[in-house]
Amino acid sequence: MWIVIVLFIILVVNSLLRDVNLNVEIIKMSLSDTPEIRLENIRFERDMFGSQWKITIPSLEKRKETIRISSIDVYREFSNGDIWEIRGINGEYVESSEIAMFNEVSGSMLMDDRVYDFYAPSVLWEKSGDLVVFLKGIVINGEFSSISADKAKVEAGNLITIEGGEIIWNFISYDTRI
């Protein structure tokens, strides 16, 4: 289950960065001599991977090679009724290094009538290695279990490495810790 949640976070970050990068590339081609760009109240709505996505960015600002996002809200509704919501306080993408950093990423997922909440203080994404790093850890809480990691990373969407932390399963008021 936790692998699904981490992979979902990676998918959302990749999708958001592709959308933002695509829009910036279009703007760069049409306004190549403009050094700074500011967009407000950006909203994407589309069907992608068999689900409805809604992404809201109140403010996006591009200065030279850096794109700053004031905050971001992602809503994803699956055809089976599952709902995932993700919020990030702010973020930054550097075009030359193709690295993005998002801060205070949190959200909830309703899957099979169970709610999972998660929080990561700082998430880094590197396009060249398809690498996502939870620099200051991640915490995921569910009805019967929780996981916290001091540091976690996902490489190329497949290899998940967790450093430090704990996994707790709660079976009828009995905690099992790893």
FENDA-V462286 format. One record per residue. N is the residue number from 0. PHI is phi in whole degrees, 0 to 359 (none if undefined). PSI is psi in radians with two decimals (999 if undefined). Layout:
# FENDA-V462286
n phi psi
N PHI PSI
N PHI PSI
This chain:
# FENDA-V462286
n phi psi
0 none -0.75
1 292 -0.58
2 297 -0.70
3 299 -0.75
4 295 -0.80
5 296 -0.74
6 296 -0.62
7 297 -0.78
8 301 -0.75
9 297 -0.78
10 299 -0.76
11 296 -0.82
12 300 -0.82
13 300 -0.79
14 297 -0.77
15 298 -0.77
16 292 -0.62
17 296 -0.78
18 298 -0.84
19 297 -0.79
20 297 -0.75
21 300 -0.83
22 294 -0.67
23 294 -0.69
24 297 -0.72
25 297 -0.78
26 296 -0.73
27 299 -0.71
28 293 -0.71
29 277 -0.46
30 232 0.89
31 298 -0.41
32 269 -0.06
33 275 2.06
34 284 -0.48
35 228 2.53
36 223 2.43
37 227 2.20
38 240 2.48
39 233 2.64
40 54 0.98
41 274 2.35
42 220 2.21
43 250 2.35
44 224 2.18
45 195 2.80
46 273 2.26
47 209 2.30
48 56 0.64
49 76 0.32
50 216 2.84
51 268 2.19
52 249 2.43
53 227 2.11
54 235 2.24
55 237 2.26
56 232 1.93
57 298 -0.65
58 207 2.31
59 231 2.27
60 230 2.28
61 245 2.17
62 230 2.08
63 53 -2.01
64 258 0.17
65 246 2.30
66 249 2.15
67 250 2.35
68 244 2.21
69 293 -0.78
70 195 2.93
71 212 2.42
72 234 2.27
73 237 2.29
74 234 2.22
75 228 2.15
76 243 2.15
77 274 2.80
78 296 -0.41
79 275 0.01
80 99 -0.17
81 296 2.53
82 226 2.30
83 239 2.30
84 233 2.32
85 227 2.43
86 230 2.47
87 230 2.37
88 291 -0.81
89 200 2.94
90 202 2.94
91 211 2.41
92 232 2.22
93 255 2.01
94 297 -0.73
95 296 -0.67
96 263 -0.18
97 53 0.83
98 237 2.37
99 238 2.60
100 227 2.22
101 242 2.48
102 245 2.60
103 51 1.01
104 272 2.18
105 216 2.92
106 173 -3.03
107 215 2.70
108 226 2.26
109 258 1.90
110 228 2.18
111 51 0.80
112 62 0.35
113 240 2.50
114 255 2.33
115 238 2.25
116 251 2.55
117 218 2.78
118 208 2.36
119 222 2.13
120 296 -0.57
121 207 2.16
122 238 2.22
123 247 2.40
124 234 2.27
125 242 2.03
126 295 -0.75
127 300 -0.65
128 255 0.12
129 44 1.02
130 242 2.29
131 240 2.22
132 236 2.23
133 267 1.53
134 301 -0.68
135 249 0.41
136 94 3.12
137 211 2.54
138 232 2.26
139 232 2.19
140 240 2.36
141 229 -3.11
142 298 -0.75
143 245 0.02
144 204 2.83
145 209 2.72
146 223 2.43
147 225 2.44
148 228 2.43
149 290 -0.61
150 206 2.45
151 217 2.60
152 214 2.65
153 233 2.13
154 255 2.27
155 49 0.55
156 69 0.09
157 237 -0.92
158 272 2.07
159 252 2.19
160 241 2.25
161 238 2.26
162 244 2.13
163 68 2.89
164 111 -2.89
165 205 2.74
166 242 2.32
167 234 2.22
168 251 2.31
169 246 1.87
170 250 1.87
171 48 1.02
172 65 0.35
173 243 2.01
174 274 2.32
175 243 2.14
176 246 2.50
177 237 999
